Amino acid sequence: MPETILNKLQITLNTDIGQFSEPRHNSLLEALGPSFAPQQTQMPGFLGYINNDSREGLFVSPQQTIYVSEADPINPESARSVRALAAFRDGLLLGDAFTGAVQWIGKRDAGGASTESSVDNFLCLPGESLRKHFGSQLRGVGLRFTFEEAMFHCDLRIEPLFADPAYFYMQFDAVTGTGVTLDQILTCAYDSAQYLQGKTEELMQQLLAED
């Protein structure tokens, strides 16, 4: 049975950390440990700390911190406890209340061409009618679902992966404007991964009429 392969996790924390002085930079480095090294970034106003072995990055600015993990695949269990974010919070002596967002990006085997499959299966309107309407310019159909889950506003996107039409592109975003703890954000990250590989997979099987 096809499964969504998760290959990117991004967690954004919005919090005012104040002036990022040299002593605070050193405190963060110590908390992160020797596996993370400072690195220049193309993100204006951000300092980067990169772990090349685990393919993780922490990007810190005075008002926002972004954690990125990339692998093929990412084990959803890793989202339960992201050590780099705990080190950021504890190393800079921050409180435990954040607003922010979780994003997962993945891909799912289409069992053929996702472009054609999306046209034939994603809408009630028959694919033949869609092709007549758009002509040869029609390349695919995407779906977007928005819903609320606990303290998070969620957004699920499913569309052909145009870089490799053998797959569907999957993206799940969960955003909160209410102060939550780091543990709550990490729980959301784990639950979001389970949603993508569970309920979303059930949805895909229904859409594509798979056994």
C-alpha positions as CSV (number, residue, x, y, z in Angstrom):
1,M,0.0,0.0,0.0
2,P,1.4,3.4,-0.9
3,E,2.5,5.7,2.0
4,T,3.4,9.3,2.2
5,I,7.2,9.7,2.5
6,L,8.0,12.7,4.7
7,N,11.2,14.5,3.7
8,K,11.1,17.9,5.3
9,L,10.0,19.2,8.7
10,Q,10.0,22.9,9.5
11,I,9.0,24.3,12.9
12,T,8.8,28.1,13.4
13,L,8.8,29.7,16.8
14,N,7.8,33.4,17.2
15,T,9.4,34.8,20.3
16,D,11.3,38.0,21.1
17,I,14.7,36.9,22.4
18,G,16.1,40.4,22.7
19,Q,19.6,41.4,21.7
20,F,21.6,38.4,20.5
21,S,24.9,39.2,22.0
22,E,28.2,37.3,21.8
23,P,27.7,35.7,25.2
24,R,24.2,34.5,24.3
25,H,25.5,33.2,21.0
26,N,28.1,31.2,23.0
27,S,25.5,29.9,25.4
28,L,23.4,28.7,22.5
29,L,26.4,26.9,20.9
30,E,27.2,25.2,24.2
31,A,23.6,24.1,24.6
32,L,23.4,22.8,21.0
33,G,26.7,20.8,21.4
34,P,29.6,20.3,19.0
35,S,27.5,18.7,16.3
36,F,26.1,22.1,15.4
37,A,28.4,24.7,13.8
38,P,27.7,28.4,13.0
39,Q,27.2,29.0,9.3
40,Q,26.3,32.0,7.2
41,T,22.7,32.0,5.8
42,Q,21.0,33.8,3.0
43,M,18.1,34.7,5.3
44,P,18.6,38.4,6.2
45,G,18.8,38.9,10.0
46,F,19.2,35.2,10.8
47,L,22.2,33.4,12.2
48,G,22.5,29.7,11.2
49,Y,23.6,26.7,13.2
50,I,23.9,23.6,11.0
51,N,24.3,19.9,11.8
52,N,25.5,18.4,8.5
53,D,25.5,14.8,9.9
54,S,21.8,14.8,10.8
55,R,20.8,17.4,8.1
56,E,19.3,19.7,10.7
57,G,19.5,23.5,10.8
58,L,18.5,26.1,13.4
59,F,18.1,29.7,12.1
60,V,17.8,32.4,14.8
61,S,16.7,36.0,14.6
62,P,15.7,38.4,17.3
63,Q,11.9,37.7,16.7
64,Q,11.8,34.3,15.1
65,T,13.6,31.0,15.1
66,I,13.2,28.3,12.4
67,Y,14.2,24.7,12.7
68,V,14.5,22.6,9.6
69,S,15.1,18.9,9.2
70,E,15.6,17.2,5.8
71,A,15.9,13.5,5.1
72,D,14.4,10.9,2.8
73,P,12.5,9.8,4.8
74,I,12.1,11.5,8.1
75,N,11.0,9.3,11.0
76,P,7.9,10.9,12.5
77,E,9.1,9.8,15.9
78,S,11.9,12.4,15.6
79,A,9.3,15.2,15.9
80,R,8.4,14.2,19.4
81,S,11.6,15.6,20.8
82,V,13.6,18.1,18.7
83,R,16.8,18.6,20.8
84,A,17.9,21.7,18.9
85,L,14.7,23.6,19.9
86,A,14.9,22.5,23.5
87,A,18.6,23.7,23.5
88,F,17.5,27.0,22.0
89,R,14.9,27.5,24.7
90,D,17.0,26.4,27.6
91,G,20.3,27.8,26.3
92,L,18.9,31.3,26.0
93,L,16.8,31.0,29.3
94,L,13.5,31.7,27.5
95,G,10.1,31.1,28.8
96,D,8.0,28.3,27.5
97,A,5.2,30.1,25.6
98,F,5.4,30.5,21.8
99,T,3.3,31.2,18.8
100,G,4.4,29.5,15.6
101,A,3.9,26.9,12.9
102,V,4.7,23.3,11.9
103,Q,5.1,22.3,8.3
104,W,5.6,18.8,6.8
105,I,6.4,18.3,3.2
106,G,6.3,14.8,1.6
107,K,5.5,12.8,-1.5
108,R,3.2,9.9,-2.2
109,D,3.5,7.3,-5.0
110,A,0.8,8.0,-7.6
111,G,0.8,4.5,-9.1
112,G,1.2,6.1,-12.5
113,A,1.1,9.8,-13.6
114,S,-0.1,12.1,-10.8
115,T,-1.0,14.7,-13.4
116,E,-3.5,12.5,-15.2
117,S,-4.7,10.8,-12.0
118,S,-5.5,14.2,-10.4
119,V,-7.6,15.3,-13.4
120,D,-9.5,12.0,-13.4
121,N,-10.1,11.6,-9.7
122,F,-9.8,14.9,-7.7
123,L,-13.1,16.5,-8.8
124,C,-16.7,15.4,-9.4
125,L,-16.5,16.9,-12.9
126,P,-15.3,14.1,-15.2
127,G,-11.8,14.3,-16.4
128,E,-12.9,14.3,-20.0
129,S,-15.0,17.5,-19.4
130,L,-12.1,19.2,-17.7
131,R,-9.8,18.4,-20.6
132,K,-12.3,19.8,-23.0
133,H,-12.6,23.0,-21.0
134,F,-8.8,23.6,-20.6
135,G,-7.6,21.9,-23.7
136,S,-3.9,20.8,-23.9
137,Q,-2.9,23.4,-21.3
138,L,-4.3,21.3,-18.4
139,R,-1.5,19.8,-16.4
140,G,-3.1,18.7,-13.2
141,V,-5.5,19.4,-10.4
142,G,-4.7,20.2,-6.8
143,L,-6.7,20.0,-3.6
144,R,-6.6,22.2,-0.5
145,F,-8.3,21.5,2.9
146,T,-8.4,23.9,5.8
147,F,-9.7,22.9,9.2
148,E,-9.2,23.5,13.0
149,E,-7.4,21.0,15.3
150,A,-7.1,21.9,19.0
151,M,-5.2,25.2,19.1
152,F,-3.9,25.0,15.5
153,H,-5.3,26.1,12.2
154,C,-4.4,23.4,9.7
155,D,-4.0,23.5,5.9
156,L,-3.5,20.3,3.8
157,R,-2.4,20.5,0.2
158,I,-2.3,17.6,-2.3
159,E,-1.3,18.1,-5.9
160,P,0.9,16.5,-8.6
161,L,4.6,16.7,-7.9
162,F,5.5,18.4,-11.2
163,A,9.2,17.8,-10.7
164,D,8.5,14.0,-10.7
165,P,4.9,13.2,-11.8
166,A,5.2,9.7,-10.5
167,Y,4.4,11.2,-7.1
168,F,1.9,13.5,-5.5
169,Y,3.2,16.5,-3.5
170,M,1.9,16.6,0.1
171,Q,2.1,19.6,2.4
172,F,0.6,20.0,5.9
173,D,0.8,23.3,7.8
174,A,-0.4,23.9,11.3
175,V,-0.3,27.4,12.7
176,T,-1.2,28.8,16.1
177,G,-1.6,32.4,17.2
178,T,-2.1,31.3,20.8
179,G,0.8,30.9,23.2
180,V,1.6,27.2,23.5
181,T,4.5,25.3,25.0
182,L,7.4,23.7,23.0
183,D,6.1,20.3,24.0
184,Q,2.6,21.2,22.5
185,I,4.3,22.3,19.3
186,L,6.3,19.1,19.1
187,T,3.2,17.0,19.8
188,C,1.5,18.9,17.0
189,A,4.4,18.0,14.7
190,Y,4.2,14.3,15.5
191,D,0.4,14.3,15.3
192,S,0.5,16.1,11.9
193,A,2.9,13.4,10.5
194,Q,0.5,10.7,11.7
195,Y,-2.4,12.6,10.0
196,L,-0.5,12.7,6.7
197,Q,0.4,9.0,6.9
198,G,-3.0,7.9,8.3
199,K,-6.2,9.9,7.6
200,T,-4.7,11.5,4.5
201,E,-3.7,8.1,3.1
202,E,-7.3,6.9,3.7
203,L,-8.5,9.9,1.7
204,M,-6.1,9.2,-1.1
205,Q,-7.3,5.7,-1.4
206,Q,-10.9,6.9,-1.6
207,L,-10.0,9.5,-4.2
208,L,-8.1,7.1,-6.4
209,A,-10.4,4.2,-5.7
210,E,-7.6,2.0,-4.5
211,D,-8.1,-1.4,-2.8
